[in-house]
Amino acid sequence: METNESKFGFVSFAETWNGRLAMLGFVIGVATEFLTGQGILSQIGLM
């Protein structure tokens, strides 16, 4: 059953995907720091 709920703004669909992508980004960031031995600021040249 399809609803007419919007896919943009603060709706359940958008918030679910925002949370999933945020968790994915965090895990990738931690894994990158572990594999390179450098923090995120060192990797982008700020430290």
mmCIF entry with sequence, helices, sheets and N, C-alpha, C, O atoms, coordinates in Angstrom:
data_MODEL
# 
_entry.id   MODEL 
# 
_entity.id                         1 
_entity.type                       polymer 
_entity.pdbx_number_of_molecules   1 
# 
_entity_poly.entity_id                      1 
_entity_poly.type                           'polypeptide(L)' 
_entity_poly.nstd_linkage                   no 
_entity_poly.nstd_monomer                   no 
_entity_poly.pdbx_seq_one_letter_code       METNESKFGFVSFAETWNGRLAMLGFVIGVATEFLTGQGILSQIGLM 
_entity_poly.pdbx_seq_one_letter_code_can   METNESKFGFVSFAETWNGRLAMLGFVIGVATEFLTGQGILSQIGLM 
_entity_poly.pdbx_strand_id                 A 
# 
loop_
_entity_poly_seq.entity_id 
_entity_poly_seq.num 
_entity_poly_seq.mon_id 
_entity_poly_seq.hetero 
1 1  MET n 
1 2  GLU n 
1 3  THR n 
1 4  ASN n 
1 5  GLU n 
1 6  SER n 
1 7  LYS n 
1 8  PHE n 
1 9  GLY n 
1 10 PHE n 
1 11 VAL n 
1 12 SER n 
1 13 PHE n 
1 14 ALA n 
1 15 GLU n 
1 16 THR n 
1 17 TRP n 
1 18 ASN n 
1 19 GLY n 
1 20 ARG n 
1 21 LEU n 
1 22 ALA n 
1 23 MET n 
1 24 LEU n 
1 25 GLY n 
1 26 PHE n 
1 27 VAL n 
1 28 ILE n 
1 29 GLY n 
1 30 VAL n 
1 31 ALA n 
1 32 THR n 
1 33 GLU n 
1 34 PHE n 
1 35 LEU n 
1 36 THR n 
1 37 GLY n 
1 38 GLN n 
1 39 GLY n 
1 40 ILE n 
1 41 LEU n 
1 42 SER n 
1 43 GLN n 
1 44 ILE n 
1 45 GLY n 
1 46 LEU n 
1 47 MET n 
# 
_struct_asym.id          A 
_struct_asym.entity_id   1 
# 
loop_
_struct_conf.conf_type_id 
_struct_conf.id 
_struct_conf.pdbx_PDB_helix_id 
_struct_conf.beg_label_comp_id 
_struct_conf.beg_label_asym_id 
_struct_conf.beg_label_seq_id 
_struct_conf.pdbx_beg_PDB_ins_code 
_struct_conf.end_label_comp_id 
_struct_conf.end_label_asym_id 
_struct_conf.end_label_seq_id 
_struct_conf.pdbx_end_PDB_ins_code 
_struct_conf.beg_auth_comp_id 
_struct_conf.beg_auth_asym_id 
_struct_conf.beg_auth_seq_id 
_struct_conf.end_auth_comp_id 
_struct_conf.end_auth_asym_id 
_struct_conf.end_auth_seq_id 
_struct_conf.pdbx_PDB_helix_class 
_struct_conf.details 
_struct_conf.pdbx_PDB_helix_length 
HELX_P HELX_P1 AA1 SER A 12 ? THR A 36 ? SER A 12 THR A 36 1 ? 25 
HELX_P HELX_P2 AA2 ILE A 40 ? GLN A 43 ? ILE A 40 GLN A 43 1 ? 4  
# 
_struct_conf_type.id          HELX_P 
_struct_conf_type.criteria    ? 
_struct_conf_type.reference   ? 
# 
loop_
_atom_site.group_PDB 
_atom_site.id 
_atom_site.type_symbol 
_atom_site.label_atom_id 
_atom_site.label_alt_id 
_atom_site.label_comp_id 
_atom_site.label_asym_id 
_atom_site.label_entity_id 
_atom_site.label_seq_id 
_atom_site.pdbx_PDB_ins_code 
_atom_site.Cartn_x 
_atom_site.Cartn_y 
_atom_site.Cartn_z 
_atom_site.occupancy 
_atom_site.B_iso_or_equiv 
_atom_site.pdbx_formal_charge 
_atom_site.auth_seq_id 
_atom_site.auth_comp_id 
_atom_site.auth_asym_id 
_atom_site.auth_atom_id 
_atom_site.pdbx_PDB_model_num 
ATOM 1   N N  . MET A 1 1  ? 0.838  -1.183 0.000  1.00 0.00 ? 1  MET A N  1 
ATOM 2   C CA . MET A 1 1  ? 0.000  0.000  0.000  1.00 0.00 ? 1  MET A CA 1 
ATOM 3   C C  . MET A 1 1  ? 0.882  1.244  0.000  1.00 0.00 ? 1  MET A C  1 
ATOM 4   O O  . MET A 1 1  ? 1.751  1.383  0.861  1.00 0.00 ? 1  MET A O  1 
ATOM 5   N N  . GLU A 1 2  ? 0.677  2.124  -0.925 1.00 0.00 ? 2  GLU A N  1 
ATOM 6   C CA . GLU A 1 2  ? 1.475  3.337  -1.056 1.00 0.00 ? 2  GLU A CA 1 
ATOM 7   C C  . GLU A 1 2  ? 0.746  4.515  -0.426 1.00 0.00 ? 2  GLU A C  1 
ATOM 8   O O  . GLU A 1 2  ? -0.466 4.668  -0.577 1.00 0.00 ? 2  GLU A O  1 
ATOM 9   N N  . THR A 1 3  ? 1.513  5.350  0.287  1.00 0.00 ? 3  THR A N  1 
ATOM 10  C CA . THR A 1 3  ? 0.910  6.531  0.899  1.00 0.00 ? 3  THR A CA 1 
ATOM 11  C C  . THR A 1 3  ? 1.365  7.773  0.144  1.00 0.00 ? 3  THR A C  1 
ATOM 12  O O  . THR A 1 3  ? 2.289  7.705  -0.667 1.00 0.00 ? 3  THR A O  1 
ATOM 13  N N  . ASN A 1 4  ? 0.737  8.878  0.400  1.00 0.00 ? 4  ASN A N  1 
ATOM 14  C CA . ASN A 1 4  ? 1.099  10.147 -0.223 1.00 0.00 ? 4  ASN A CA 1 
ATOM 15  C C  . ASN A 1 4  ? 2.056  10.948 0.648  1.00 0.00 ? 4  ASN A C  1 
ATOM 16  O O  . ASN A 1 4  ? 2.192  12.159 0.471  1.00 0.00 ? 4  ASN A O  1 
ATOM 17  N N  . GLU A 1 5  ? 2.720  10.280 1.591  1.00 0.00 ? 5  GLU A N  1 
ATOM 18  C CA . GLU A 1 5  ? 3.633  10.969 2.497  1.00 0.00 ? 5  GLU A CA 1 
ATOM 19  C C  . GLU A 1 5  ? 4.840  11.495 1.716  1.00 0.00 ? 5  GLU A C  1 
ATOM 20  O O  . GLU A 1 5  ? 5.377  10.807 0.848  1.00 0.00 ? 5  GLU A O  1 
ATOM 21  N N  . SER A 1 6  ? 5.252  12.707 2.033  1.00 0.00 ? 6  SER A N  1 
ATOM 22  C CA . SER A 1 6  ? 6.390  13.320 1.373  1.00 0.00 ? 6  SER A CA 1 
ATOM 23  C C  . SER A 1 6  ? 7.676  12.574 1.726  1.00 0.00 ? 6  SER A C  1 
ATOM 24  O O  . SER A 1 6  ? 7.793  12.018 2.818  1.00 0.00 ? 6  SER A O  1 
ATOM 25  N N  . LYS A 1 7  ? 8.636  12.562 0.810  1.00 0.00 ? 7  LYS A N  1 
ATOM 26  C CA . LYS A 1 7  ? 9.921  11.920 1.050  1.00 0.00 ? 7  LYS A CA 1 
ATOM 27  C C  . LYS A 1 7  ? 10.974 12.931 1.510  1.00 0.00 ? 7  LYS A C  1 
ATOM 28  O O  . LYS A 1 7  ? 12.135 12.560 1.687  1.00 0.00 ? 7  LYS A O  1 
ATOM 29  N N  . PHE A 1 8  ? 10.598 14.201 1.709  1.00 0.00 ? 8  PHE A N  1 
ATOM 30  C CA . PHE A 1 8  ? 11.537 15.243 2.082  1.00 0.00 ? 8  PHE A CA 1 
ATOM 31  C C  . PHE A 1 8  ? 11.105 15.895 3.390  1.00 0.00 ? 8  PHE A C  1 
ATOM 32  O O  . PHE A 1 8  ? 9.930  15.865 3.754  1.00 0.00 ? 8  PHE A O  1 
ATOM 33  N N  . GLY A 1 9  ? 12.073 16.487 4.093  1.00 0.00 ? 9  GLY A N  1 
ATOM 34  C CA . GLY A 1 9  ? 11.776 17.146 5.353  1.00 0.00 ? 9  GLY A CA 1 
ATOM 35  C C  . GLY A 1 9  ? 11.932 16.186 6.521  1.00 0.00 ? 9  GLY A C  1 
ATOM 36  O O  . GLY A 1 9  ? 12.561 15.137 6.382  1.00 0.00 ? 9  GLY A O  1 
ATOM 37  N N  . PHE A 1 10 ? 11.374 16.529 7.654  1.00 0.00 ? 10 PHE A N  1 
ATOM 38  C CA . PHE A 1 10 ? 11.491 15.721 8.862  1.00 0.00 ? 10 PHE A CA 1 
ATOM 39  C C  . PHE A 1 10 ? 10.401 14.651 8.882  1.00 0.00 ? 10 PHE A C  1 
ATOM 40  O O  . PHE A 1 10 ? 9.485  14.696 9.704  1.00 0.00 ? 10 PHE A O  1 
ATOM 41  N N  . VAL A 1 11 ? 10.512 13.701 7.977  1.00 0.00 ? 11 VAL A N  1 
ATOM 42  C CA . VAL A 1 11 ? 9.562  12.597 7.922  1.00 0.00 ? 11 VAL A CA 1 
ATOM 43  C C  . VAL A 1 11 ? 10.309 11.315 8.259  1.00 0.00 ? 11 VAL A C  1 
ATOM 44  O O  . VAL A 1 11 ? 11.538 11.278 8.198  1.00 0.00 ? 11 VAL A O  1 
ATOM 45  N N  . SER A 1 12 ? 9.596  10.295 8.604  1.00 0.00 ? 12 SER A N  1 
ATOM 46  C CA . SER A 1 12 ? 10.198 9.043  9.048  1.00 0.00 ? 12 SER A CA 1 
ATOM 47  C C  . SER A 1 12 ? 11.165 8.466  8.012  1.00 0.00 ? 12 SER A C  1 
ATOM 48  O O  . SER A 1 12 ? 12.254 8.016  8.368  1.00 0.00 ? 12 SER A O  1 
ATOM 49  N N  . PHE A 1 13 ? 10.780 8.475  6.748  1.00 0.00 ? 13 PHE A N  1 
ATOM 50  C CA . PHE A 1 13 ? 11.629 7.937  5.687  1.00 0.00 ? 13 PHE A CA 1 
ATOM 51  C C  . PHE A 1 13 ? 12.974 8.657  5.635  1.00 0.00 ? 13 PHE A C  1 
ATOM 52  O O  . PHE A 1 13 ? 14.023 8.014  5.595  1.00 0.00 ? 13 PHE A O  1 
ATOM 53  N N  . ALA A 1 14 ? 12.945 9.979  5.635  1.00 0.00 ? 14 ALA A N  1 
ATOM 54  C CA . ALA A 1 14 ? 14.171 10.770 5.546  1.00 0.00 ? 14 ALA A CA 1 
ATOM 55  C C  . ALA A 1 14 ? 15.035 10.587 6.794  1.00 0.00 ? 14 ALA A C  1 
ATOM 56  O O  . ALA A 1 14 ? 16.255 10.463 6.689  1.00 0.00 ? 14 ALA A O  1 
ATOM 57  N N  . GLU A 1 15 ? 14.423 10.569 7.951  1.00 0.00 ? 15 GLU A N  1 
ATOM 58  C CA . GLU A 1 15 ? 15.183 10.426 9.191  1.00 0.00 ? 15 GLU A CA 1 
ATOM 59  C C  . GLU A 1 15 ? 15.819 9.038  9.309  1.00 0.00 ? 15 GLU A C  1 
ATOM 60  O O  . GLU A 1 15 ? 16.925 8.905  9.833  1.00 0.00 ? 15 GLU A O  1 
ATOM 61  N N  . THR A 1 16 ? 15.134 8.020  8.830  1.00 0.00 ? 16 THR A N  1 
ATOM 62  C CA . THR A 1 16 ? 15.700 6.665  8.849  1.00 0.00 ? 16 THR A CA 1 
ATOM 63  C C  . THR A 1 16 ? 16.951 6.604  7.985  1.00 0.00 ? 16 THR A C  1 
ATOM 64  O O  . THR A 1 16 ? 17.976 6.079  8.420  1.00 0.00 ? 16 THR A O  1 
ATOM 65  N N  . TRP A 1 17 ? 16.882 7.131  6.770  1.00 0.00 ? 17 TRP A N  1 
ATOM 66  C CA . TRP A 1 17 ? 18.038 7.100  5.883  1.00 0.00 ? 17 TRP A CA 1 
ATOM 67  C C  . TRP A 1 17 ? 19.149 8.012  6.374  1.00 0.00 ? 17 TRP A C  1 
ATOM 68  O O  . TRP A 1 17 ? 20.324 7.688  6.205  1.00 0.00 ? 17 TRP A O  1 
ATOM 69  N N  . ASN A 1 18 ? 18.810 9.138  6.976  1.00 0.00 ? 18 ASN A N  1 
ATOM 70  C CA . ASN A 1 18 ? 19.822 10.025 7.544  1.00 0.00 ? 18 ASN A CA 1 
ATOM 71  C C  . ASN A 1 18 ? 20.596 9.304  8.649  1.00 0.00 ? 18 ASN A C  1 
ATOM 72  O O  . ASN A 1 18 ? 21.821 9.398  8.713  1.00 0.00 ? 18 ASN A O  1 
ATOM 73  N N  . GLY A 1 19 ? 19.891 8.595  9.504  1.00 0.00 ? 19 GLY A N  1 
ATOM 74  C CA . GLY A 1 19 ? 20.551 7.845  10.569 1.00 0.00 ? 19 GLY A CA 1 
ATOM 75  C C  . GLY A 1 19 ? 21.437 6.736  10.036 1.00 0.00 ? 19 GLY A C  1 
ATOM 76  O O  . GLY A 1 19 ? 22.546 6.535  10.531 1.00 0.00 ? 19 GLY A O  1 
ATOM 77  N N  . ARG A 1 20 ? 20.960 6.016  9.033  1.00 0.00 ? 20 ARG A N  1 
ATOM 78  C CA . ARG A 1 20 ? 21.750 4.923  8.445  1.00 0.00 ? 20 ARG A CA 1 
ATOM 79  C C  . ARG A 1 20 ? 23.027 5.453  7.805  1.00 0.00 ? 20 ARG A C  1 
ATOM 80  O O  . ARG A 1 20 ? 24.101 4.883  7.998  1.00 0.00 ? 20 ARG A O  1 
ATOM 81  N N  . LEU A 1 21 ? 22.919 6.532  7.050  1.00 0.00 ? 21 LEU A N  1 
ATOM 82  C CA . LEU A 1 21 ? 24.095 7.083  6.384  1.00 0.00 ? 21 LEU A CA 1 
ATOM 83  C C  . LEU A 1 21 ? 25.068 7.702  7.389  1.00 0.00 ? 21 LEU A C  1 
ATOM 84  O O  . LEU A 1 21 ? 26.281 7.654  7.182  1.00 0.00 ? 21 LEU A O  1 
ATOM 85  N N  . ALA A 1 22 ? 24.552 8.277  8.467  1.00 0.00 ? 22 ALA A N  1 
ATOM 86  C CA . ALA A 1 22 ? 25.427 8.826  9.505  1.00 0.00 ? 22 ALA A CA 1 
ATOM 87  C C  . ALA A 1 22 ? 26.217 7.717  10.188 1.00 0.00 ? 22 ALA A C  1 
ATOM 88  O O  . ALA A 1 22 ? 27.409 7.871  10.453 1.00 0.00 ? 22 ALA A O  1 
ATOM 89  N N  . MET A 1 23 ? 25.551 6.595  10.474 1.00 0.00 ? 23 MET A N  1 
ATOM 90  C CA . MET A 1 23 ? 26.253 5.459  11.087 1.00 0.00 ? 23 MET A CA 1 
ATOM 91  C C  . MET A 1 23 ? 27.312 4.902  10.146 1.00 0.00 ? 23 MET A C  1 
ATOM 92  O O  . MET A 1 23 ? 28.412 4.560  10.579 1.00 0.00 ? 23 MET A O  1 
ATOM 93  N N  . LEU A 1 24 ? 26.986 4.809  8.860  1.00 0.00 ? 24 LEU A N  1 
ATOM 94  C CA . LEU A 1 24 ? 27.940 4.324  7.870  1.00 0.00 ? 24 LEU A CA 1 
ATOM 95  C C  . LEU A 1 24 ? 29.149 5.247  7.782  1.00 0.00 ? 24 LEU A C  1 
ATOM 96  O O  . LEU A 1 24 ? 30.286 4.777  7.741  1.00 0.00 ? 24 LEU A O  1 
ATOM 97  N N  . GLY A 1 25 ? 28.915 6.543  7.752  1.00 0.00 ? 25 GLY A N  1 
ATOM 98  C CA . GLY A 1 25 ? 30.005 7.509  7.708  1.00 0.00 ? 25 GLY A CA 1 
ATOM 99  C C  . GLY A 1 25 ? 30.890 7.444  8.930  1.00 0.00 ? 25 GLY A C  1 
ATOM 100 O O  . GLY A 1 25 ? 32.111 7.561  8.817  1.00 0.00 ? 25 GLY A O  1 
ATOM 101 N N  . PHE A 1 26 ? 30.297 7.260  10.098 1.00 0.00 ? 26 PHE A N  1 
ATOM 102 C CA . PHE A 1 26 ? 31.083 7.154  11.330 1.00 0.00 ? 26 PHE A CA 1 
ATOM 103 C C  . PHE A 1 26 ? 31.978 5.921  11.300 1.00 0.00 ? 26 PHE A C  1 
ATOM 104 O O  . PHE A 1 26 ? 33.155 6.003  11.649 1.00 0.00 ? 26 PHE A O  1 
ATOM 105 N N  . VAL A 1 27 ? 31.433 4.784  10.887 1.00 0.00 ? 27 VAL A N  1 
ATOM 106 C CA . VAL A 1 27 ? 32.206 3.544  10.830 1.00 0.00 ? 27 VAL A CA 1 
ATOM 107 C C  . VAL A 1 27 ? 33.339 3.672  9.814  1.00 0.00 ? 27 VAL A C  1 
ATOM 108 O O  . VAL A 1 27 ? 34.454 3.223  10.079 1.00 0.00 ? 27 VAL A O  1 
ATOM 109 N N  . ILE A 1 28 ? 33.072 4.276  8.660  1.00 0.00 ? 28 ILE A N  1 
ATOM 110 C CA . ILE A 1 28 ? 34.125 4.467  7.654  1.00 0.00 ? 28 ILE A CA 1 
ATOM 111 C C  . ILE A 1 28 ? 35.210 5.391  8.190  1.00 0.00 ? 28 ILE A C  1 
ATOM 112 O O  . ILE A 1 28 ? 36.394 5.155  7.952  1.00 0.00 ? 28 ILE A O  1 
ATOM 113 N N  . GLY A 1 29 ? 34.820 6.438  8.912  1.00 0.00 ? 29 GLY A N  1 
ATOM 114 C CA . GLY A 1 29 ? 35.800 7.347  9.498  1.00 0.00 ? 29 GLY A CA 1 
ATOM 115 C C  . GLY A 1 29 ? 36.686 6.678  10.523 1.00 0.00 ? 29 GLY A C  1 
ATOM 116 O O  . GLY A 1 29 ? 37.899 6.887  10.525 1.00 0.00 ? 29 GLY A O  1 
ATOM 117 N N  . VAL A 1 30 ? 36.103 5.881  11.393 1.00 0.00 ? 30 VAL A N  1 
ATOM 118 C CA . VAL A 1 30 ? 36.885 5.169  12.412 1.00 0.00 ? 30 VAL A CA 1 
ATOM 119 C C  . VAL A 1 30 ? 37.803 4.140  11.747 1.00 0.00 ? 30 VAL A C  1 
ATOM 120 O O  . VAL A 1 30 ? 38.961 4.002  12.142 1.00 0.00 ? 30 VAL A O  1 
ATOM 121 N N  . ALA A 1 31 ? 37.301 3.424  10.750 1.00 0.00 ? 31 ALA A N  1 
ATOM 122 C CA . ALA A 1 31 ? 38.118 2.428  10.050 1.00 0.00 ? 31 ALA A CA 1 
ATOM 123 C C  . ALA A 1 31 ? 39.279 3.095  9.326  1.00 0.00 ? 31 ALA A C  1 
ATOM 124 O O  . ALA A 1 31 ? 40.390 2.564  9.325  1.00 0.00 ? 31 ALA A O  1 
ATOM 125 N N  . THR A 1 32 ? 39.044 4.240  8.716  1.00 0.00 ? 32 THR A N  1 
ATOM 126 C CA . THR A 1 32 ? 40.110 4.959  8.019  1.00 0.00 ? 32 THR A CA 1 
ATOM 127 C C  . THR A 1 32 ? 41.179 5.424  8.991  1.00 0.00 ? 32 THR A C  1 
ATOM 128 O O  . THR A 1 32 ? 42.371 5.322  8.699  1.00 0.00 ? 32 THR A O  1 
ATOM 129 N N  . GLU A 1 33 ? 40.766 5.935  10.145 1.00 0.00 ? 33 GLU A N  1 
ATOM 130 C CA . GLU A 1 33 ? 41.745 6.339  11.156 1.00 0.00 ? 33 GLU A CA 1 
ATOM 131 C C  . GLU A 1 33 ? 42.548 5.141  11.642 1.00 0.00 ? 33 GLU A C  1 
ATOM 132 O O  . GLU A 1 33 ? 43.758 5.248  11.843 1.00 0.00 ? 33 GLU A O  1 
ATOM 133 N N  . PHE A 1 34 ? 41.896 4.010  11.830 1.00 0.00 ? 34 PHE A N  1 
ATOM 134 C CA . PHE A 1 34 ? 42.592 2.804  12.293 1.00 0.00 ? 34 PHE A CA 1 
ATOM 135 C C  . PHE A 1 34 ? 43.596 2.319  11.250 1.00 0.00 ? 34 PHE A C  1 
ATOM 136 O O  . PHE A 1 34 ? 44.722 1.962  11.598 1.00 0.00 ? 34 PHE A O  1 
ATOM 137 N N  . LEU A 1 35 ? 43.207 2.302  9.989  1.00 0.00 ? 35 LEU A N  1 
ATOM 138 C CA . LEU A 1 35 ? 44.071 1.779  8.938  1.00 0.00 ? 35 LEU A CA 1 
ATOM 139 C C  . LEU A 1 35 ? 45.239 2.702  8.602  1.00 0.00 ? 35 LEU A C  1 
ATOM 140 O O  . LEU A 1 35 ? 46.323 2.223  8.270  1.00 0.00 ? 35 LEU A O  1 
ATOM 141 N N  . THR A 1 36 ? 45.036 4.022  8.682  1.00 0.00 ? 36 THR A N  1 
ATOM 142 C CA . THR A 1 36 ? 46.104 4.952  8.328  1.00 0.00 ? 36 THR A CA 1 
ATOM 143 C C  . THR A 1 36 ? 46.947 5.363  9.525  1.00 0.00 ? 36 THR A C  1 
ATOM 144 O O  . THR A 1 36 ? 48.090 5.790  9.357  1.00 0.00 ? 36 THR A O  1 
ATOM 145 N N  . GLY A 1 37 ? 46.405 5.241  10.724 1.00 0.00 ? 37 GLY A N  1 
ATOM 146 C CA . GLY A 1 37 ? 47.128 5.680  11.912 1.00 0.00 ? 37 GLY A CA 1 
ATOM 147 C C  . GLY A 1 37 ? 47.117 7.186  12.096 1.00 0.00 ? 37 GLY A C  1 
ATOM 148 O O  . GLY A 1 37 ? 47.833 7.711  12.948 1.00 0.00 ? 37 GLY A O  1 
ATOM 149 N N  . GLN A 1 38 ? 46.314 7.886  11.309 1.00 0.00 ? 38 GLN A N  1 
ATOM 150 C CA . GLN A 1 38 ? 46.221 9.341  11.422 1.00 0.00 ? 38 GLN A CA 1 
ATOM 151 C C  . GLN A 1 38 ? 44.778 9.717  11.723 1.00 0.00 ? 38 GLN A C  1 
ATOM 152 O O  . GLN A 1 38 ? 43.843 9.029  11.313 1.00 0.00 ? 38 GLN A O  1 
ATOM 153 N N  . GLY A 1 39 ? 44.613 10.814 12.442 1.00 0.00 ? 39 GLY A N  1 
ATOM 154 C CA . GLY A 1 39 ? 43.272 11.317 12.697 1.00 0.00 ? 39 GLY A CA 1 
ATOM 155 C C  . GLY A 1 39 ? 42.730 12.018 11.464 1.00 0.00 ? 39 GLY A C  1 
ATOM 156 O O  . GLY A 1 39 ? 43.458 12.256 10.501 1.00 0.00 ? 39 GLY A O  1 
ATOM 157 N N  . ILE A 1 40 ? 41.459 12.341 11.501 1.00 0.00 ? 40 ILE A N  1 
ATOM 158 C CA . ILE A 1 40 ? 40.809 12.957 10.348 1.00 0.00 ? 40 ILE A CA 1 
ATOM 159 C C  . ILE A 1 40 ? 41.426 14.320 10.022 1.00 0.00 ? 40 ILE A C  1 
ATOM 160 O O  . ILE A 1 40 ? 41.566 14.661 8.847  1.00 0.00 ? 40 ILE A O  1 
ATOM 161 N N  . LEU A 1 41 ? 41.793 15.095 11.032 1.00 0.00 ? 41 LEU A N  1 
ATOM 162 C CA . LEU A 1 41 ? 42.380 16.403 10.775 1.00 0.00 ? 41 LEU A CA 1 
ATOM 163 C C  . LEU A 1 41 ? 43.754 16.279 10.143 1.00 0.00 ? 41 LEU A C  1 
ATOM 164 O O  . LEU A 1 41 ? 44.116 17.108 9.308  1.00 0.00 ? 41 LEU A O  1 
ATOM 165 N N  . SER A 1 42 ? 44.527 15.276 10.510 1.00 0.00 ? 42 SER A N  1 
ATOM 166 C CA . SER A 1 42 ? 45.827 15.044 9.886  1.00 0.00 ? 42 SER A CA 1 
ATOM 167 C C  . SER A 1 42 ? 45.670 14.613 8.437  1.00 0.00 ? 42 SER A C  1 
ATOM 168 O O  . SER A 1 42 ? 46.466 15.003 7.583  1.00 0.00 ? 42 SER A O  1 
ATOM 169 N N  . GLN A 1 43 ? 44.663 13.824 8.158  1.00 0.00 ? 43 GLN A N  1 
ATOM 170 C CA . GLN A 1 43 ? 44.453 13.339 6.799  1.00 0.00 ? 43 GLN A CA 1 
ATOM 171 C C  . GLN A 1 43 ? 44.109 14.472 5.835  1.00 0.00 ? 43 GLN A C  1 
ATOM 172 O O  . GLN A 1 43 ? 44.513 14.436 4.673  1.00 0.00 ? 43 GLN A O  1 
ATOM 173 N N  . ILE A 1 44 ? 43.380 15.463 6.297  1.00 0.00 ? 44 ILE A N  1 
ATOM 174 C CA . ILE A 1 44 ? 43.009 16.542 5.396  1.00 0.00 ? 44 ILE A CA 1 
ATOM 175 C C  . ILE A 1 44 ? 43.968 17.739 5.492  1.00 0.00 ? 44 ILE A C  1 
ATOM 176 O O  . ILE A 1 44 ? 43.734 18.781 4.879  1.00 0.00 ? 44 ILE A O  1 
ATOM 177 N N  . GLY A 1 45 ? 45.049 17.579 6.267  1.00 0.00 ? 45 GLY A N  1 
ATOM 178 C CA . GLY A 1 45 ? 46.117 18.578 6.297  1.00 0.00 ? 45 GLY A CA 1 
ATOM 179 C C  . GLY A 1 45 ? 45.912 19.741 7.234  1.00 0.00 ? 45 GLY A C  1 
ATOM 180 O O  . GLY A 1 45 ? 46.553 20.777 7.058  1.00 0.00 ? 45 GLY A O  1 
ATOM 181 N N  . LEU A 1 46 ? 45.041 19.618 8.232  1.00 0.00 ? 46 LEU A N  1 
ATOM 182 C CA . LEU A 1 46 ? 44.826 20.717 9.172  1.00 0.00 ? 46 LEU A CA 1 
ATOM 183 C C  . LEU A 1 46 ? 45.696 20.625 10.426 1.00 0.00 ? 46 LEU A C  1 
ATOM 184 O O  . LEU A 1 46 ? 45.726 21.556 11.231 1.00 0.00 ? 46 LEU A O  1 
ATOM 185 N N  . MET A 1 47 ? 46.392 19.522 10.590 1.00 0.00 ? 47 MET A N  1 
ATOM 186 C CA . MET A 1 47 ? 47.275 19.366 11.752 1.00 0.00 ? 47 MET A CA 1 
ATOM 187 C C  . MET A 1 47 ? 48.593 18.780 11.301 1.00 0.00 ? 47 MET A C  1 
ATOM 188 O O  . MET A 1 47 ? 49.485 18.566 12.122 1.00 0.00 ? 47 MET A O  1 
# 
